[in-house]
Amino acid sequence: MNQHVAIAEAAHYDTVRAIFAILNGEREADLLLKNLNILDVHGETVYHGSILVYDKRIIALNPDESILKVKEVFDGKGLYAIPGLIDAHIHFESQLAHPTALAEAMVPCGTTTIYSECLDLLSAAGEEGVEAAQKLFKDYDKLPYRLYAFAPGKKTAANVTEAVLKMEPVIGLGEFEHFTYSSGNDDDFRKAAWVRAQGGFMNGHWGVTALSDMILNYLPAIGCSNNHDVWNEKDLEKSVRYGFPTHIKFGVGSAEVIKVLLRAIVDRKWPTDNFMLCTDNISIERLLTMGHMDWIISLCAEMGINPIHAIKMATLNTARSFHMEDKLGSLTPGRFADIVLTDSLSKINPRYVFKDGELVAKDRKLLTNAEIDYSGMCKKGVPGLADLTADQLDIVPLEISEDGSKAKVYLFDVYGRGHAKFYQEVWVPLRDGKVVPEVDGVKYSRLSVIQRYADSKRHIVNGLFKGVSIDRGAVATFWPAPKPYFVVVGEDSAEMCHCVKRVDTYAGACIVTENKVEKAVMPLDIYGVMANMTVSELTAAAGSIDAALAAMGNRNEGEPVVNKLLSLFISLHRFRLMH
């Protein structure tokens, strides 16, 4: 017999004997949580009882306490016990926080498991992609949440994807690139073959109503495991019909988009077993002020979804979709002891959060965290804008009206309001040969999208922007994946040029300037996509950007401005506005 198999069998033998002994009162269990109102997600009922934990897992419901031996007893005082919450799809980079900082903001919200993409970080790392993945996943099992990750399905070289697929805690292939898989790219064929060979998962990505019938059939036919890119009722209808476990995403979507999706589920009476909940992209600030999956469940209930069904959408449904219902998603024997105690099912309020039977958060505060040093992932800036001039940021009309009074220009909006509104061509006044930045009498700030490293003529797209409005000064940031580009918002080309050149001195950053003086700086030193900061440092830095812009006339709502600007790159790439 193989030595490793023999060792594993011996360990399992010890475990099953220990469980038998504990349930017969002959050995000590680790923890008894008693006086609970336990949610049975399988039967969709609540019952009063207790939960026994040993070796990180639940081993009994309502054990015989008269014979029980246990190291620790926790009185739940009648609180509801629900399974640890699960985010079905999140990008590590979207919070701008490294894994331990993310824990500090996320776990107190009741989230104990995430299924995470890391494609932008590894794409930004370029030739260091494999090394970056190793450092990102370092000591992942010590985190106070359960991490399952995906190798990049796009934005990286195939050899990076192949290497990352072999790492822990990677369970499959992340988002495919629509522009390549729809054209029969051989690298995509190889990536799909690799993950199929090891029985892993494949994440879909592209609004299904935008897909051709051929591609809509191709993706599930090759084993695409889920779809998180839905924006309207038609997207939902097709996603369900073609058998995709469908993720309703709340991080990047505006309140209007989210409510359209939830209203469609309620009105169409679609079985909620079809749906899981995810954030996709979400800021640390939103996690701290509004919550995570707890807030999403509460909004579902508010929109008319049965609260127990909403909880299942963030627990059992997701576990089932990733074939992990034997480990996660319910409070039943054999599952990990990931447990949230809340005083309500319709408005989740995580009073206590347990992961592996250990109390990790209480009353919205993290009690325990891993100590992992990510400073080895920090990089120095490699400037590329030395030859950029202010006049290159002037708006050049796409078209001029016959009478010369109007010019056609690009108008951009934030990603979260949906792709249909992100990118438009609009007519604006033209006076003395210069574009007046207003549409139907409404004034807008200017936006420039700038290639960092030009191989010949630098690629620049100039237009107007609805998402940030300032009377003076400028704000700029950078995103390295899949191609290194800046965005800068402002009123004056010279100020915008100066601001973006300041960002160019960093690996990544968000900077506000006024009269060519820095007013706020938020470095993103980890490959230009993450901040090597604690949560308090990160929120303070993002807050300083918003405060500086507020002084210049911006009235921000929702996500911090830095997150709004960074999310622009999603659609800029999707609409091929980045080379």
N, C-alpha and C positions, 0 to 999 in steps of 0.2 A: 504494500500500500504506500502511495505517495506520502512523504513525511508531513507536508502541509495539510493534506486531507486528514491524516491521523490526528494532528494537533487540533484542527477545527472540529472534528467529531468529538474529541475529548472535551473541548470547551462547551459544545452544545449539550453533551451528556451532563456535565456539571450544572448547566443552566436548567435543564428540564427537571433534574433531581431537586435542585434548589427551589424551583417554583412549587413542585409537589410538596416539599417539606414546609414551605411557608404557608400554603393553603391548609395544611394540617396542623398548624400551630407549632411546628418543630424548629423553624428558623425565623430570623428577623427579616421583614420587608424593610424597604428604605423609607417609605412615606405612605401615610394614610390621609387622604383628603376626605373629610366627613362633613355632614350637614350641608349637602349641596343639592341644588335643583339641576339635575343633569339633562342636557339636551341629547336625545337619541336622534341623530340625523338620519338613521335608517328608517325608523318608524315614525319620524316627525312628531315625537311626543316629548314631554318633560316629566321626569320622575324624581322623587326625593331619594337620595342615596349617598354612597361613598365610593371612592376610587382608590385602589391599592396599587402602589408603584414599587417595582424592583428592577434594578439594572437598566434604568432609563425608560422602561416600558410599563404600560398598564398591565397588571396580571390578574386583576379581579374587580368586579363591580359588586358592591354590597357584600364584602367578605364577612365571615362569622367573627365578629369582634370579640366574642367571649373566649376564643382560643388564640386570637391574633397576637403575634409579637411584631413590633414595629419600632424602628429607630426614632421616627418623628411623626407627630400628628398635627395636621393643619385643620383648623375649624373654619369652614367656608361660610358660616353664619347665614346660610340660606341663599347665598349668591347663586346665580346661574353658572353652570360649568359648560363651556362650549369648546370644541376643538381649537387648537392653535390655528390662527388665520394664515392663509396662503396667498401670496401674490403670484399669479400664474405666468406673468411676463413682465419683467422689469429690466431696464438697462442700468448696469452699474454706474455708467458715466453720467447719467442724467441728473443725479443728485449733486454731482461735483464732489462727492464725498468718497473717501476710501472705505473699505468694508467695515472697519471698527467704528468709524464716525457714523456710518449709515446705521449700525446697530443702535447707537445711542439715541437716534431720532426715531427709528422704526419699531424696535421691539416693544417699547412701552405702549405702542398702539395695539398690541396683541398679535403682531405678525411674527410667526415662528418659523416660517419656511418661505423661501423665494426661489423662483426659477428665473435665472438671470442671464442676459446677454452681456458679452464683453467685447463686442466686435469693434467699437470705435477706439477703445483703448489699445487693442492689439493692432489695429490698422495704423493708429498714430505711432506705435512703436516701430513699425516698418520691419527692418531686418532683425530687430530685437523682439519681435512678436512672441516667440516661444519663451524667451527669458522673461518677458513681461507677464505672460500667463502664469509662469511658475511663481513669480513674486506676488502676483495678485492672489493666487490660491494658497499661498503659504499659511499654514496653520488654520485653514478654513474650518476644520472640525472643532476648533476652540471658540469659534464665534457663538454668541448667544442666540443665533438663529440657524436654521438648517439651510444649507446652500446647495442648490443643483444648478449647474452652469451649462452653457452651450458654446461649442466651438464656432468661430465666425463662418457663416454661410456666404458672406460677401465682404468686400473691402480689404481682404487680406489675400496673400498668395496661398495657393493650394497646399503647399508644403507646411505652412503654419497651421492651417486648419487640420491637416492630417495629424500633426504632432499633438495639437491641443486635444483632439478627439481621444487620445490615449491617456489623458491626465484625469486625475480625480480633482474635483467632483463633477466632471463633465459627463453629461448623459445623452448628448446628441448634437445636432447641427442647428445653428442659429439661423436667423433670417437669410433667405436667399435674396439675390439681387435680381429684380425684375428685368432689368435691361439685358442681363446675360441669360437667365434661365429661359426667357421667352424667345431667345434666338438660337437655342441649342448649343450653348457654350460647353466645351468638353470638360473644363474644370468643374463646372456644376454637375455634370454627369458623374465625374469621379468622386466629388464630395458626397453626392447622394448614394453612390455605391458603397463608399466607406461606412457610412452610418447605417445603411441597410444591413451590411455584413455583420455589424456588431449589435444589431437589434436596437439601435438608438432611435431618438425622436428627431423630427424635422419641424422647425417652426416656419409657418407661412408668413408672407408679408406682401400685401398689396390689396387695395380695396377691391373686393371681388366683383363689383359691378363694372370695374374698369378692365377686368380680364377678358380675353377672348374665350369663346367656348372651349377651344382646344386646351388652353392653359388651365382653365377652370377644371377640366377633367384630368389633365396631366398631373397636377399637384397632388390630389388625393390618391391618384392611381399609383404614384411612385412612393407613397407613404407619408406625405406631409401630414403632420400629427395634429395641427391646430391652425386657427386663423385669428389673429388679434387686430386685424386692420379693417374694422367695420365703422361706417360713419352715418349710415341711414338705414331706413327700413328695408330697402331693396338689398343692401349688403347683407343684412341679417337673414333675409329670406333665402338668398342664394347660399350663404354660408351653412345654414341649417340643412337645406335641401341636399347639398353635396357632401354632407356627413362630417363637416369640420366641427370638432369641439371648439366653440366660439367664445373668444375672450371679449368681454365688455371692458374697454379701457377708460380710465378716469383721469390719468395724469395729464396728458397732453390735450385732451378734449375740453372745449369750453362747456360751461353749464348747459348751454342750449343743445349742443351735440349729444351730451350724455343723456339729457332728458328725452330727446327724440328717440334714442335707443331703448331706454327703459319704458317709455310710453308705448313703443311698438310691441315690446314683449308682453306688456299687460293687455293692450288692446287686441293683439292677435292671439292671445291666450297660448303662446308657445310654451311647451313644457320647459320649466327652468332647468331641467337636467341637461339641456343643450348648452348651457352657458356657464362660464367661469368669470371671475372678476380679476382684473389686473390694472396696474397703473401705467405700464409702458415707460413713461417718463414722468418724474415728479420731483419737486424741489424739497430740500430739507426744510425750508420755511413752511411749506404746506404741510409736511409731516408734523411739524411742531405745533402749528396753529389749528389745523383742521383734522389731522389724523391720517391714517393710512387705510387699510382694509376695514377697520372699524367704522370710519367715516363713510366709506363706500357702501357698506352693508346698510347703514342707517339711511343713506339717501335712497337706496333701493326700496326700503320699507316705506319711506316717505312717498315714493312714487307709486305705491300700490302693490308691490311684490310682497308676498307673505314673508314675514321676517325669518321664519325657519328656512324657507326656500332661499332667501338672500344669504343666510349664513352658509347653507350648503354650497352656494355658488363660490364661496371663498374658502371652502374646506373639502368636503367629500367629492364634489363634482370635479375639482381640480386634481385631487389625488387619483380618482378613477381615470381621468384623461391621460395621466402619466403612468398608469398601471401600478400605482403605489398605494392603493386603498388598504393593502395589508399592513402598511406602515403608518399612514397618515390619514387625516380627514375625519376621524370619528373617535369617540371616547369609548373604546371597546378593548377587551383583552388582546394583547399582542401588539398593539399600536404604541408608538412612541408617546411618552407622557408629556405631550405638548398641550397645555391646558390653559384656557383663559377664563377667569372668573369676572363676571359682569353683573351689574344690578338691573340690566334690562336686555331683552332680546331685540327690540325694535330700534333702540338707540344704544348701540354698543358703547360701554364705558369700562375699559379694561382696568379693573381694580388690582388684579394680580395676574401675572403672566409666568407660566412654568414652561421650561423647555427641558426635555429629558428628565422631568420630575424635579428640576431645580428651580427655585423661585428666582427669576432673572429680572423682573420689573414689578414695581408696586406704585400705584397711584401716579402713573405717567412718568416715572423716574426709573432709569436703568440701574440695577443693583450690581450687576457683574458684567464684565466685558473682557474680551481677549486683549492682550498686550502684544501688538504686532507693529513692527517698525517698517514703514513704507518709504522711508527717506531714500533708500537705494533706487527707487523708481523716479526720483526727481531729476529733471533735466535742465540744462542751461539753454537759453534761447539761441537760435541760429538766425540772425536777421536776414531778410530778403528784400526789403523795400527801399534800399538806399537811393534808387533812381526814381522813386515815385514822386510825381509832381502834383500840385494842387489842381491844376487845370484838367488833369485826367479824371477828376471826380466831378467835374461839371456835368450836368445832365444834357445830353445831346438828343434832340427829339428823334423819335422813331419815324415821325411823319409830321409835316406841317400843312395846315389847312390852306386852301387855295387863296384865301384873303390874307394869309399870314398872321392871323390873330390868335390861332390856337396851335398847340403842339400835342402830339400823342406821346405819352411816356408810360413807363411801368409803374404800377401801384402794387406794393406788397402789403400783406397783412400777417399777423402772427399765425403760426402753424395750427394752433388749437381750434380755430374757428372753422376748420375744414378746408380741404384742398380746393374746392370750387371757388372759394373767396381769397385764396392765398395770393394769386398771381393774375393781375388784370392789366389790360392796356386801356388807358383813359385819356381824355382830352383835357388839357389845362390851358390857361391863358399864356400867350407869348407876347412879351412887351420889350420893345427895343432889342429884339433878337434873343432875349433871355427867357427861360422857362420861369413862370410864376408858380410856386409849389402849392397850388390849391385846386380842389375839385369841387365844383358846384358851390363855390364860396367858402368851402371848409379848408383851412390851412393845414398842411402836413409837413412834417420834417422830411429831410432827404436821407436816402439810404444808398450806400455804395458797398458792393460785394467785390473783393479784391483778391486776386491770386497772389499768394505769398512769394513763391519762387517761379519766376518767369523763365521759360526756356527760349522764348523769342519775344514776341509782343505780349505784354502782360494782359491777361484777361480781366476786364473790369465791367461790371454791370451797375449802372446808376439809375435811380428812380426815386419814388416817394414811398413813405412807410406810415402805416396807420398805428402800429403798436406802441411807439414811443414818440412823444411830442415834446420838444424842448424849444425854448425861445432863443437860447444862445448856447455856446459851448458845443461839446460833442461827446459821444460815448462809443467805444469800439471794443470788439472782442475777436476771438480767433477760434477756429475749429480745424483740427488737422486731418480729419477723416471724412471721406476717402481721399480727398485732396486738400492741401493746406490753403485755406481761404480766411480772409477777415471779413467782418461786417462793421461798418461805422455809420452812425446816425448823427446828423447835425444840421446846421443852417448855412455854414460857410465852408467852402472847399478848402481853404487854407487851414482852418481849425480842424477839420476832419482829417486832413492829411497829416497834421502834426499828431493828433490823437492816435491814429492807427500806427504811426511810426513808433510811438511809445510802446504800444502793445507788441510791436515787432521785436523789441529788445528782450522779451520773455519767451519761455517755452510756450506759454499760453497765459492769458490774463483778460480781465475786463477793466477798462480804465475810463474815467471821466476827466475831461479837461475843460478849462474855460480860460480864454485869453492865453492859450498855450501853457497853462499852469495845471499840474495834476491836482484834482480835487478828491479823487478816490481811486484806489487800486485794489484789485482782487487777483492775486497770482494763482495760476493753475499750473503748478510746477510738475505734476505727475503726467509726463508725456503730453502736456497741454490740455488735458481733459479732466483732471481731478486736482483738488486742493489738498495739500498735505497739512490739514488743519483738524482741530477738534470741531465739534458741532457749534460750540459757542463762538469760536474764531470764524468759522465759515459763515454763520448767520450774521455776525457783526460785519464781516467784509461785504456780504451781499447787501446788507442794510445800508452801509456807507455809500454804495453805488446808488441805491434808490434815493437816499437823502440828498446826495449831491445833485441828482437829476431833478428832484422835487424843487430844489432851490432855483433851478433853471426853467421851471414851468411845467415839468412833467407830472401828470396825475396818474400814478400807477395803480392798477387793480389786478388782483390775482397773483400770479407768480412774480417773483422778483425780476427786474429787468434783465439781469444777467442770464436767467433761465429762458426768458422770452427770446433774447437775441440768439442764444445757443440753439434753441429749438428751430430757429429759422433754417439752419443748415439742413435739416431733414427734408424740407420741401425744396430748398434751393437745389439740393442734389436730385431729388425726385423729378423736378421739372427741367433738369439738365442745364441749370444756370451756373453750375460749376463744371469746368472742363474735367 
